[in-house]
Structure formats: C-alpha cells, structure tokens
Amino acid sequence: MKPAILLTNDDGINSVGLWAAYEALTPIASVTIVAPATQQSAVGRSISIFEPIRAHEISLNGIKAFAVGGKPTDSVIIGLYALSLDPVLVVSGINIGENLSYESIMTSGTVGAALEAANQGTPSIAFSLQVEDQGDKFDDPRHYARSFEDAKVVVREVCETFLSQRFPKGADVINVNIPSHLTGNYEVTRLSDKLFVTGVERRLDPRGRPYFWINGPLVDDADEGTDVHAVRKGNVSLTPITLDCTAPLANAELAALFTTPSLGRDPVPGVRGR
C-alpha cells in the first residue's frame, strides 16, 4: 500500500498549485486533499474557535476532495480528527508566492498549516513557488499561468526522501521555497529576517476620508546562507523549522533581571536581590 499524505494549502481548493502538488504526489502516495474552500492567504496559524466549521466532500476532475469552510489550520485539524485520515506526512502547497524569512512564515497560511500538523504530531512540509510579479499572489489561483513542472519535481523528490527517512533531529517542519527559474540545486538555509521593505500608503476614499494600504517592495537580497539569498541564486531553499519559539540565549539575562523581590512579596528565602 502507498503511504498516506494529507494535502492542504492556503490558496484554496481550486488553486492550480494545490493540484500540481497532487499530480506530483499521486505516483508515490495515497493523497487526500483537505483544503480551504476559498482563498486564505496570510492568515498564519489562526484557527476557527468562535464559529462552526463546515467540510463538504466534492469532486474536482473526478477526484474526491474535501472543501473546508475555514482556515488552513482548520483543514488540517478536520483531516486529522474528523476524517481520521492518519497520514504519515502532511504537505501544504504548492503556494503561489514565496514564503521566505521569519517575517513571512509568521503570517503564511501555507506554513501555518504545516506548523499545525507538526504540533499535532505529524511531520509536515510546506512548498512555495516564487513569483516574478507580486501581483500574481492576488490573482485568481485557478488561472496562474506559470509552469509548475520544476516545482512538481521538487515536491516529489523532497517528499520521497521523507517518506523513507525521518526528519533531521530538531526539525518539526521543512519549509521549501522553489525559485521561479530553477537554475541551481538544493540548499539548506536559515531564515532571513525580512522579505519586504514595509511601507504604508495613505489614500482617500471617494468621500475624502483617509484609509491605509500596507505595501512595500521585496528586499533586493539577504546574507549568504539565508533562504532569501538561496532563491535569488536560483536554488531550492530547504529550511528546517522548529515549533519551539523559546530564545534560550536570553534565559540567563532575563533571570538576572528578576532576581529582586517584586509584586510586593517578601524575598524568597535563600535568594538575594541586587
């Protein structure tokens, strides 16, 4: 029997990127699609806890799939716990648009779905494809015109590897970013700090009232060894991600700041303040 994979995304169940991933994976796995019914980009790891979640079994191109009226994380949870799919791997993507740097992965619904799966105990991989025109991220994901052929090769090779091998120790998610023009090879990277030069544009509505639009161009490049730099070079970026956001290097300094009595309490016996 083929290993089971749960396939999801944040661009919605009709995205050509999702179905490109399905085509890449079906020769090597039994794939079940559980994805948001509509576009859910940039929702991060948000979850629907104040409203009911509806999931409908549908048929697209003769293939059974589940459309979830919620977020990417909702789709993962529905697949794991309501549909009892029990996958050996969760795959999120292929996202239309790169998810590089810790600025980007903190808001990415693609990476958010993968993080949710990992937090629930299932290894997960997020795949994103670089776009040359940032406007492509906001167009209808059913009609993205660029080729997914290189991306499908990457999806299959990476997933084949982790269907037979364990994740490296300490990695909960593998974040994979594929350049729009693949000219290099695989490169293991660390997260860059920024993907965009953040800006805010002030505009006026037809009634003369101001509103704001968050915008900003992509950074030109980043340091050697980062995911941004790898993709700029034409390499496929493989970044291991951990769920643990603790900053252990700060522990000693933080503890030193709180060695004195506080909140009006008496000093703890044996602990001397500054």
N, C-alpha and C positions, 0 to 999 in steps of 0.2 A: 504494500500500500504506500502511496505517496504521503509524505509528511503534510500536515495541515497548516495552512497560513491564513490568518485573518488580514485582509487588505482594507485599508481605510485611507482617508485623505482629509483635506480641509477645503478643497476647491469645489466639492460637491460630487454627487454620484454620477453626473453626466460628463465630468471632466475627461478630456482625451488623455490627460496624464495618468489618471487612475486606470483607464482601460489599456494604456500602453504597458503599465506595470502588470496588469492581469495577463496580457499576452506573453510577457516575458517569463512569468512565473508558472503558468499552467503546464508547461512541459516537465517541470521538476517538482510540482507540489499540487495538492488539492486546495484550491483557493476559494475562499468565501469572502465576498465583498459586503462590508457593513460600513456605510459611509453617510455623511450628512446629505439630506435631501436637497439642500441649497448651499450656495457659496458661504463659507465660514472662515475665510482667511483672517489672520491677525487676531483671532480670539484666544490665542495662547492655550492655557490649560483650564480655561473656565469650564464650569460644569453646571448642568441644569438641575437645581435643587428646589426651585420655587414654582416649577410648572411640570406637568406630566410630559413624558417623552413617548412619542408615537413612532413605531417602526413598522414599515409596510414591506412585505415581500413583493418584489416586482420582477419583471423580465425585460432585460435590455439585450438586444441582439440574440435573443434566445437563451440568455444566461440568467440564472436566478441570482438576485442580489437583494440586499435589504437597505431601504432608504430610511434614514433616521431623522426625525424632526427635531434636531438638536445640534450640539457641538461635536467636534471630532472626539473629545473625551467621552461624551455620551455614547458615541458609536462603539468605541472600544468596550465600554462597560456593558452595553447591551449585548455585544457579541460574546463577551466572556461569560456573563452571568445570566442573561435572559435567553440567549440562544444556545448556551452551553457548548460553544464550538471547540474549546480545549485545543487551541493551536500551539504548535511548538515555536512559532515565530509570528510576530505582528509586524506588518510592513505598512508604512504610511507614505503616500505619494503615488506617482511622481508629481511633486508640486510644480506648478508653473511659476517660476521665480526662485532665485537662490535664497537659502536660509543660512547666512554666514554671520559670524560674530555673536558674542553673547547679547548684544543689543537686539539682534534679530531673533535668536532662538527663544528669548523670553516672551516674545509675542506671537511666535509662529504656531498656528494651529496644527500644522504638519508635525512639528517637533513635539507639540503638546500632546498629541495623540500617542506618539511613541513613548513619551515620558509616563503617561498614564498606564500604558500597557506594562512598562517595566516596573512601575510601582505596584502593579497587581501581580507581579511575579513572572511575566512572560517576556523573554528577550525581544527587543524591537529595533527596527532600523527605519530611519527617515530618509527619503530620497527627494532631492530638489534639483531642478534644472535651471541653470542661469538663463535669463532673458536679456536680449540686447536692447530692447525698448521696454523701460519700466511700465509703460502704459499697457503692455501685454498682460500684466498682472490683473488689470481691472477690466479686461475684455471678457466676453463670454468664453468660459473654459471649454465649451463644447467645440469651439472652432479655432483653436490655436493652430496656426499654420506651420510652425517649425517641425522639423523631423525629430522623432523620438528614437530613432534607430540606435544611435550610440548609447542613449540612456537605457534602452532596454537591455543591451549587452551588459552594462554596468549592473543593473538590477539583478540580472540572472547570475552573474559571476559572484557578486557580493553575497547574495542570498544562498547560493550553492555552498559557498565557503562556510557560512554559519549554520547551515543545516547539517553539516558534518563535523564542525568544530565549535567548541564553546567560545563565548565572548572572552576577550582578554580580561584578566582579573582587574576588578575595579571599574569596569565599563558597564553601564546599565543600558545605554542607547548608543548606536553608531549613527552619527549624522553624516550623510553622504551628499555632497554637492557636486554636480556634474556641469562642466563648462559648456556653453552653447557651441563652441568649436573645440572638440576634444583633440588636442594635438600631443598631449603628454601621456602620463601613466598615473597610477595610483600614488597618492602622497598622504601619509599620516600627518595630521596637523593639530594645532591647538586653536582655540577660538581667538579671533581678533576682538578688539574692544568695540569697534564701530563698523557699520556698513554704510551709514548715511551721514551726511553733514546736515544735522537737523535745523530746520527753519520753520518759521510761521509766517504765513501771508495774511494780512488783514484786508478784507474785502467789504463791500457794502451790498446789502440785498436791495431789491427794487424799491423798498420803502426807505432806503437810506440808513438802515440800521447795520452796525458792523457785525461781521462774523469772521471766524478764523479758519484757515486751512493749513494743516501741518504738512510740510513738504520738505524738499531738500535733495540735492544730488547724491549719487553714490560717492564714496571715498575713492580716490584715484588708485590707491594700493595700500598695502599694510606690510608689516615686518615679515622677513623670511621665516618660514615655518608656520605661518598662520593660514587659516582656511581661505581668507580673502586673497592672499598672495598666491596660493596654490591654484585657485580657479582662474585668477588673472593670467597665470602662466599657461593655462590650458590643461592642467592636471585635475584628476578627480580627487576631491578632498574627502578624507576619511577622518572624522573627529570623534574620539570616544568621549561620551558624556556621562557624568555621574549625577544621580539624584541628590546626593548629599551636598547641600549648599553651605555646609559649615566652613568657616575660614579658620582652620586650626592655628595658623601662624599668628592670629590675633588673640588667642586664648590667654597667654601669659600677661600681655599688656592690659587686656580687659580685666583680668582678675586683679591686677595691681591697682586699677582704678577704683575697685570696690572692696578694698581691704578695711576701710574705715567703717565704723557703725553708721547706719543710715535708717531712715524711716522712723527715727525716734526710738529705736530699740536699743537695749543695753548691748555692750560689746559681747561677742561670743567668747566664752572662756577659752583662753589659750591663743586668741588671735589678737595681735597688737596692731593698732592703727598707725597711720603715718604721723 
